[in-house]
Amino acid sequence: MILNNKKQVNNRMHTYQYDSFEKLRLDVFLTDKFPQHSRTRVQKWISAGAVQINGRSITKPGYLLELNDVITLEVPEPELTTITAEAIQLEVLYEDSDMIVINKAAGMVVHPSAGHTSGTIVNAALSHAPEMEGIGGEGRPGIVHRLDKDTSGILLLAKNDMAHRYLQDQFRDRKIQKIYLALVDGKPPTPEGIIEASIARDPSHRKKMAVVPAGRGREAVSRYVTLREYEEHTLLEVHPLTGRTHQIRLHMAFIGCPIVGDRVYGRRHPSIAIDRHFLHAASITLKLPATHQQVAFNAPLSEELQNILDGLN
């Protein structure tokens, strides 16, 4: 089904002849040709006018290719970020030529946004690994997934497009296993269980998410296991089987056990003196981009959270 590939001298111009009777989406075809880039990145190229078919500019990623179509792509120059690199120390758990695994501190925002233009993980990462610039798109270079500002623990960063796509594909296909530790108020209805509750943007508070009836939001599933019961609290191990915004915090509140310190979805006045919510991304299991070897990384609790548990003991 494919192609005669002619690469021009500047290495940015690529020409293919589609050689199949089967119609195929343009973005699917080009993503297959450029496996080091994500489909989202390829779609942006198309929408920006970087592709011509039979000499005519095509800006629809879903354009259906036909037999003998000649596709010409001029790969855009890599996006340069306007984010300033800042020499902020990161706790690096693992690093190779493809990725960085860090133990994110609570209080750090992952990437710049309104009200947080500096001091983010991205600012620090660009200082640590300047080659990440432009990886994954301007504004969020290297970011594969996110953690809330006040959630600590394991965060993955990609150092090249191939790794970025490979890691994102694992998240999308639910092949990455994550384990969180959460201290909650009260006790769940059963020592272990599965929570299935759809999540959508809260219509009354646009900065918040909400549990909604099935069919009105995105599917969200979490599994929890009780690790230890205290007099008024429970330490849970939570396995998010989907990756929705604020999923664990919402699901814990949904079963009547909000996370300690969560002033958005839990108690306005925390039951324990704490300046953050007690949620920590403790472990992650994935396949490395280069070798496809399955590995697990673990991040210890911060001294602050460990002291809280010791006090409850």
N, C-alpha and C positions, 0 to 999 in steps of 0.2 A: 504494500500500500504506500510506498513512499518513493522515491525521490532522487533527484539529481541535485547534489549540493555543490554550489560554486561559491567560494569565499573570495571576496575582493581583497585587495592589498591591505586596506586599513583594518581588516579583521573585525570590523563592525557591520559590514554589509554582507548579508547572507541571502542567497537565492535558492529556492527549491522548486521542483516541478512535482505536483501531486499526481501520483500514478496509481489511482484506485477508482473503481466504480462506486465504492461505498462513500457516501457523504460523511464528512467529519467536521466537527467544529474547529474553527481556526485556532482558538486558544488551546484546545487539546492537542492539536498538531504541533504547535510551536513549543508547548510545554514539554512534549516528548523530545523535541530537538534540543531543548535547553534544560536538562534535568537539574542543573545546578541552581536554577531559578524557580521560584514558586509560581503556581498558576496565577495567583493574584498579581505578581510582578509582571508576568507576560500580558495579562489583561490590561494593565496600566499602559504598557507599551502600545498595544493596539489602540486603545482609546485616545492616546496622545498623538496618533497619526503616524506611527513608525512603520506601518505595514502597507504595502501595495499588493494588489492581486491583479495580474494582467495589466499592469500599468495604472490601475485606478486605486486611489486611497480608500482603505477600508478601516473603519473605526469601531465596528461591532465585533466583540470577542466571539459571539455566537454565530458568526457568518459560516455557512456550510460550504466546504470545499467540494469541487467537482473535478472529474477526470481532466488532467492536463492543465489545471490552474497553475499559474506561475506566481509563487509567493516571494516577495522581496521584503526583507526586514532589515532596517538599519537600527541596530541595538543602540539605545540612548547611552550617553555618557553616564557613568555611575553617579547617583545622587550624592551630593556633598551635604553633610549636615551642618546646620548653623548652631548646633549645640556646642558649648564650650567644655573642653576637657578640664576636669578638676581633680587635683591630687588628693582624693579622699580614700582612706584605707578601706579595703574590702577584705572580708574573711574568705579566702579562696580555699575550697575543699579539694578541688581538682581542676587541672587545666591541661589541655593539649593544643594542637594546631587548629582544632575545629571548634572547641567550646570551652567555656568556663563554668564551673559549678561553685556558687557562693552560698554562704550562710548569711542571708540578709538580716540586718538589724532592724528591730522595730523602730518605727518613726521615719524610715526612709521611703520616699516615693520612688516607684520603679522608673518612670520616665517623665520628662518635663511635660507640664500641662498648665492650664490657667492657675495662677497662684503658686506654682512650683516650677520656676524656671531654672533653678540651680539646686545643687546638693542632692541630686537624684542618683540612683544606681547607674543610669546611662552616663551622666557626667563623670562619675568615678570610673566606669568601665572604659570610656574613651581615653582616659589618661593611662589606664593599665594596659589596654590593648588598642592602640590607635587604628589598627587594620579593620576594626569593626565599623568604621565610619561608612555609612551608606548601606550596610547589611540589613535587609529587612525593611528598608524605607526610611526616609528622612523623618525625624522626630522620635523614632523608636529603634535606633540601630541596635542590632543584636538581640532584641527582645523576642523570646519564643513564647513565654507565658508570663502571667503577672501574679503578684501577691498584693493584698491590701497594704496600705501604709503601715498599719499597726500590727500586721502579721509578720512574724519572723520566720526564718528557715530557708530551705533550699530553693534556689532560683537558678535557672539555666540561661546562659547567654551564648549565642552563636557567633563565631568569628569569621565565617564566610557563608556565601549564599547556599552552597551545597549542604552544609551542616544545618543552616536555618531551615531549609525545606525538609530535610530528613527528620529533624526533631519535631517540627510542626506536623508532619505526616503521622508521626507516632502518637502525638496528642489527639489528632483528628480521628485516628483509627482506634483510640482507646487502648493503645499498647503500652503506654507509660502508666506505671502504678505509683500512686502517691499516698502517703500516710501522714495524717496530721494528729497532733496531740491537742486536745481541747479540755479545759477545765470548765465545767458547766454548773449552773445553779440547780439544785435539786437532783432528782434521779430520773432517768428515762423510764418509760413504762415497762420495758423489758431490758435485761442485762445486755442484750445485743439485738440488732435488728436492721432492717433496710427501710429507708425513708424515700418514698417516691412522691414528690410534690413539685409541680411545674413552677417555673420562675419567670417573671416578666418585670418590666419597669413599673414602679409604683405610680399610678396615674395622678395621685395626690401630691407626691413628692418626687420630682424628676431625678433627684440625686440618689434616691433609694430604689431598692428592688423589693419585690413582694412575692409571696406564694400566691398562686392563682389557680383557678379550676383547670383541670386537664383540658387541653385544646386551646387555651387562651394564652399560654406562654410556651416556653421551651422546656422540654423534658429535663428533669433533674433528679438524679438518684445518688444517695449517699448510704454507705453501710457503716455502722458503728459497733464497737465492742467496748464493754466496760473494763477498764484496767484496775481501778481502785475506787471504792466508795468511802466518802468521808461523812461526817455528821450532816452537813448541809450542802455538800458538793459531790461531784463525780468526775473522775478523770477518765476521758474517753479517747480511744483510738478511732479516728474517722478516716474512711476510705472513700473519697469522692469518685464515683463511677462516671460522672459527667463533670464538665468544667464551667459551670455558670458563675456569673458575677455574684459574689457574696453567698455562694451556695451553702457552705457549711454553717455560716452564721445564721442564715435564714432557716435552714432545716432544724438546727438545734432549738431555735426559738419556736418553731412550728410544733415541736413535740413537748413544749413547755419547759425546756431546759436551756435557756439562753446562755451564751458564753460569758463567763465572768469578765467584767470590764467592757462589754459591748454596749455602749451608750446609745447606739442607733437602733439595734434590734432587741436589746435586752433591757436591763434596769438602768434608769437614768442615774441612780446613785448605786455604784457597784457594791456588792456584798463583801468584797475584799478590797483593801486599799491598793489600787493599781492604776497606772496612767495609760494603759493600753488594754486591748482584749487578750485573753489567754488563749491564743491560737498559734500553733507553731507547726510549720511544714517540716516534719522530722525526717522523712525518708522518701527517696524516689528511686525507682527501678526503670532502666531504659537500655536501649542498644546504642553503643557508640557509633557515630557517623562513619568513621573510617573503617573500623574492623567489624562492625555489626555485633560485637561481643556484648552480651547482656551484663550489666553491672548495676550495683546498688550503691547509693550514697546516703550517708546519714549525717544529720546536723544535731548536735547536743542542744539541750535547752539553755537559754541564757541564765546567768546567775540570778537575775531578778525572778524569773519564773520558777527556777529550782528552789529558791528561798521560800516562795509561797507554798510549794508543796511540802517542803520541810516543816514549815510552820503549821500546816494542817495535820501533819503526822503527830 
